[in-house]
Each structure stands twice: as C-alpha cells, then as structure tokens.
Amino acid sequence: MRLILIGSLSLSIAAAYYVYLPLPSTISEPWKLMFMDAILRGITNLNFLAHNLGLSGPFDLLRYAASWDVIWGPKSTLKIRVTDASFSGVQAQVFQPTLSSLQQHLKRGVVYFHGGGWTLGSGKMQTYFLQCRTMAEELDAVVISIEYRLAPEARFPAQYNDALEASKRILTAEVLDQYSIDPERVAVSGDSAGANLAAAVAQRMALDNSIPIKFKVQALLYPVLQALDFNTPSYQQNGNIPILHRPLMARFWLEYLNGDPTLVPSLLANNHTALNQGREIAAAKAKINWTRLLPVAVQKNFKPVVPLQGDPKLVEMLPGLLDVRASPLLAELDVLKAVPPAYILTCEHDVLRDEGLMYGRRLEEAGVAVSIDHYEDGFHGCTSFAFGPFRFSVGFRSFGNYIQWLIKNL
C-alpha cells in the first residue's frame, strides 16, 4: 500500500509538473490554457518522437488527432445550407443562408482560409466549421472555406497557388451569380497561415488587371507574414506561450518552404539574416525593421538579434524566405497601395503579434485604411476558441468584434 501511495504521489507530481507552465497573469483563463497546452504539447512531442524513430510521417500523429475533431454528422441547419464544391480543382465548403435566399437579394461573400502552419488543419474541423457556419448566419453571407493542399505532400507555392486559383474562380460573374453574391461585397479572410494566404492573394489580385472583380476588404486574424526575423519583440516575449511556441513556428516555415527540419536552430538564431548575408537580405530586412515600425511601448526593452556571421547557404536552400508570395510583409510600396482596406487582429501573447502590427503600419504608410484589433489577454488562435470543446472568453469577444467589423465594412 505504501508503494502504491508513493507511486501515485510521484505520478501526480510529475503530471502537475508537466501541466504547469508559467503564464502571464494578463492572459485569458491561464489555467484552462495551461491544461489545453499540456494536451497539445503531449501530442506534438509524441508526433515528433514517432517521426524521429521512423514510425510515421512528420505530422501524421497530429493529423490523426485532428481528424477526431472533424464534423461528420448533419452539416446544414434550417438557416444555413452547407455543400461541397470545387473551384479550379480546389476543394471547398460553401455555407449559404437559406432564409434570406427567399428574399432574392444579393449577399455578402467571404473567402476563408483556415490556419495550421500550411501543414495541419481543415475547414471541416469543428472549430473552423462552426466558425464559418456562424459567420454565414450572422453576416447573412455566403462563406466559402477553401481546402488548400498541405505540407509535406505539397510545398510552397502549392498552397498559395491553390488559394489564388480558387479565389480567381470565385470572383467571376458566373460563380458569384450562382451563389447570389454581390460582386462589390466580397472579403478575403483567414487566420494564422490562412491569413498569410489571404494577404498574399489580396496583393496579387489587386494588381491583376485581368480580374475585373476585386475583394472589397481583407480580414487577417493573427497573420504570419515573414520568416526573416524570429527575434522580434513578440517572438522574444512569447516564445514559450501556448498555443504557438517559437520553435514550432520555425518548423512550420521549414515544412512550407521544403527545408530540412534540422535548420530550426539556425532560423531561431537569425543566421539567415546575419550581417554577412548581402544586399538582398539587407533590403528585405528594411521592410521588417521593427525598431521603426513598432510603437516603443511594444518594443519594450527587447533588442534586435543580428549575428555578425551566418550561414550564406541558408537563403540558397530556402529561396522562399525572400518571396513575397510567402512573406507578404516584404511587398513593395506600390503593391501595398493597391490592396483593399484591412482588418488585422493581433494578440499580446502571440509570437506573431508584431507581424500583424508591422503590416498594419506599412499599409497605413501606403494610404490603406487599417483597423487594428488588439487583445491584451489574447493568445495565438484565440478566435477559434469561441467554438469547440475548449472555449475562452477572449475567443467570444474577438470573434464578435471580427464579425461586427465585417458587418460595418463589407
């Protein structure tokens, strides 16, 4: 009996030690987030262990775990009809209001790209499915959730190309008429890696004179927009904050750009943007100079990390690092001037916070109307947690404000 008690106590201490993670007191519902992160961290660690042992692909276990969250049952409701569709060969789900269709009026349209580091996720997962269905109902809009291809089976620019080709097809008179969408009231939106695709597509389509119908607005939720600096203040401040840890973001970039996973430490050290890397890197870094683009209050006491010597082969191995299709924050001024008004949601406790803030600043400098919606208690992915089994107050608030912005601006 004594051994059982000692064993139970030891296991309890070990579990508590694993679950406990020092979190800022200002973050939303820290204990709930801590518990959720322990589950996600455990699955992630098992996933990479299995891969390193040669038992599975790089993200097979995480994908299997995510498959348990997929909506399999009845999808449509009395108010929203859900159907599968394909646009230029890219699969999608279409959420259409049914009651308003009786009134024979054109509706708003939203093209949505889910997050997941270009590697995970699906619009059929419970969180994204419920989010898009709720958006369709509250906006009285047709919401089209795009199922772009994922890494490692598809690498950059495949995901971008899927997003672009599907968007171009949707923004045709034929498709818009089919779904009774007002051609002057279509938004492009997404979260995290999906927001990256939304921003990149908005830039490309704004300059394409062969596309007569344009997006009216873009709505970006905690977007990932660059991979040249993994030591912005938000990366330094929030490197160990759930649900997007700093090394995992670097790993996602390497999966997307078809890089060797062993390069994670080099990216985290900014070895790819060291002072000896040449003029092209220096010119690109000027567009993400956070000492100029971020408010002093956000910079706090953090300092830039710029190694004197780096690995000159890194950029050769990862040419996508300098490709604006992968890193919309690197766009030239004339491109930014052409894009539609933007809503950018950022979270204080998110490694990607500064990328959204810097993009907002660059858009403002280009004369584009920008609404920054910042959450002091927010963490990466929080808007998705207005739905599903783990629900957070900041999720309800951020989703509600996102919807209200679309109602007023779309």
Secondary structure in CASP SS format (residue, H / E / C, confidence):
PFRMAT SS
TARGET T0000
AUTHOR 0000-0000-0000
METHOD secondary structure of the structure
MODEL  1
M C 1.00
R H 1.00
L H 1.00
I H 1.00
L H 1.00
I H 1.00
G H 1.00
S H 1.00
L H 1.00
S H 1.00
L H 1.00
S H 1.00
I H 1.00
A H 1.00
A H 1.00
A H 1.00
Y H 1.00
Y H 1.00
V H 1.00
Y C 1.00
L C 1.00
P C 1.00
L C 1.00
P C 1.00
S C 1.00
T C 1.00
I C 1.00
S C 1.00
E C 1.00
P H 1.00
W H 1.00
K H 1.00
L H 1.00
M H 1.00
F H 1.00
M H 1.00
D H 1.00
A H 1.00
I H 1.00
L H 1.00
R H 1.00
G H 1.00
I H 1.00
T H 1.00
N H 1.00
L H 1.00
N H 1.00
F H 1.00
L H 1.00
A H 1.00
H H 1.00
N H 1.00
L C 1.00
G C 1.00
L C 1.00
S C 1.00
G C 1.00
P C 1.00
F C 1.00
D H 1.00
L H 1.00
L H 1.00
R H 1.00
Y H 1.00
A H 1.00
A H 1.00
S H 1.00
W C 1.00
D C 1.00
V E 1.00
I C 1.00
W C 1.00
G C 1.00
P C 1.00
K C 1.00
S C 1.00
T C 1.00
L C 1.00
K C 1.00
I E 1.00
R E 1.00
V E 1.00
T E 1.00
D E 1.00
A E 1.00
S E 1.00
F E 1.00
S C 1.00
G C 1.00
V E 1.00
Q E 1.00
A E 1.00
Q E 1.00
V E 1.00
F E 1.00
Q E 1.00
P E 1.00
T C 1.00
L C 1.00
S H 1.00
S H 1.00
L H 1.00
Q H 1.00
Q C 1.00
H C 1.00
L C 1.00
K E 1.00
R E 1.00
G E 1.00
V E 1.00
V E 1.00
Y E 1.00
F E 1.00
H C 1.00
G C 1.00
G C 1.00
G C 1.00
W C 1.00
T C 1.00
L C 1.00
G C 1.00
S C 1.00
G C 1.00
K C 1.00
M E 1.00
Q H 1.00
T H 1.00
Y H 1.00
F H 1.00
L H 1.00
Q H 1.00
C H 1.00
R H 1.00
T H 1.00
M H 1.00
A H 1.00
E H 1.00
E H 1.00
L H 1.00
D C 1.00
A E 1.00
V E 1.00
V E 1.00
I E 1.00
S E 1.00
I E 1.00
E E 1.00
Y C 1.00
R C 1.00
L C 1.00
A C 1.00
P C 1.00
E C 1.00
A C 1.00
R C 1.00
F C 1.00
P C 1.00
A H 1.00
Q H 1.00
Y H 1.00
N H 1.00
D H 1.00
A H 1.00
L H 1.00
E H 1.00
A H 1.00
S H 1.00
K H 1.00
R H 1.00
I H 1.00
L C 1.00
T C 1.00
A H 1.00
E H 1.00
V H 1.00
L H 1.00
D H 1.00
Q H 1.00
Y C 1.00
S C 1.00
I E 1.00
D E 1.00
P E 1.00
E E 1.00
R E 1.00
V E 1.00
A E 1.00
V E 1.00
S E 1.00
G E 1.00
D E 1.00
S C 1.00
A H 1.00
G H 1.00
A H 1.00
N H 1.00
L H 1.00
A H 1.00
A H 1.00
A H 1.00
V H 1.00
A H 1.00
Q H 1.00
R H 1.00
M H 1.00
A H 1.00
L C 1.00
D C 1.00
N C 1.00
S C 1.00
I C 1.00
P C 1.00
I C 1.00
K C 1.00
F C 1.00
K C 1.00
V E 1.00
Q E 1.00
A E 1.00
L E 1.00
L E 1.00
Y C 1.00
P C 1.00
V C 1.00
L C 1.00
Q C 1.00
A C 1.00
L C 1.00
D C 1.00
F C 1.00
N C 1.00
T C 1.00
P H 1.00
S H 1.00
Y H 1.00
Q H 1.00
Q H 1.00
N H 1.00
G C 1.00
N C 1.00
I C 1.00
P C 1.00
I C 1.00
L C 1.00
H C 1.00
R H 1.00
P H 1.00
L H 1.00
M H 1.00
A H 1.00
R H 1.00
F H 1.00
W H 1.00
L H 1.00
E H 1.00
Y H 1.00
L C 1.00
N C 1.00
G C 1.00
D C 1.00
P H 1.00
T H 1.00
L H 1.00
V H 1.00
P H 1.00
S H 1.00
L H 1.00
L H 1.00
A C 1.00
N C 1.00
N H 1.00
H H 1.00
T H 1.00
A C 1.00
L H 1.00
N H 1.00
Q H 1.00
G C 1.00
R H 1.00
E H 1.00
I H 1.00
A H 1.00
A H 1.00
A H 1.00
K H 1.00
A H 1.00
K C 1.00
I C 1.00
N C 1.00
W H 1.00
T H 1.00
R H 1.00
L H 1.00
L C 1.00
P C 1.00
V H 1.00
A H 1.00
V H 1.00
Q H 1.00
K C 1.00
N C 1.00
F C 1.00
K C 1.00
P C 1.00
V C 1.00
V C 1.00
P C 1.00
L C 1.00
Q C 1.00
G C 1.00
D C 1.00
P C 1.00
K H 1.00
L H 1.00
V H 1.00
E H 1.00
M H 1.00
L C 1.00
P H 1.00
G H 1.00
L H 1.00
L H 1.00
D C 1.00
V C 1.00
R C 1.00
A C 1.00
S C 1.00
P H 1.00
L H 1.00
L H 1.00
A C 1.00
E C 1.00
L H 1.00
D H 1.00
V H 1.00
L H 1.00
K C 1.00
A C 1.00
V C 1.00
P C 1.00
P C 1.00
A E 1.00
Y E 1.00
I E 1.00
L E 1.00
T E 1.00
C E 1.00
E E 1.00
H E 1.00
D C 1.00
V C 1.00
L C 1.00
R H 1.00
D H 1.00
E H 1.00
G H 1.00
L H 1.00
M H 1.00
Y H 1.00
G H 1.00
R H 1.00
R H 1.00
L H 1.00
E H 1.00
E H 1.00
A C 1.00
G C 1.00
V C 1.00
A C 1.00
V E 1.00
S E 1.00
I E 1.00
D E 1.00
H E 1.00
Y E 1.00
E E 1.00
D E 1.00
G E 1.00
F E 1.00
H C 1.00
G C 1.00
C H 1.00
T H 1.00
S H 1.00
F H 1.00
A H 1.00
F C 1.00
G C 1.00
P C 1.00
F C 1.00
R C 1.00
F C 1.00
S H 1.00
V H 1.00
G H 1.00
F H 1.00
R H 1.00
S H 1.00
F H 1.00
G H 1.00
N H 1.00
Y H 1.00
I H 1.00
Q H 1.00
W H 1.00
L H 1.00
I H 1.00
K H 1.00
N H 1.00
L C 1.00
END
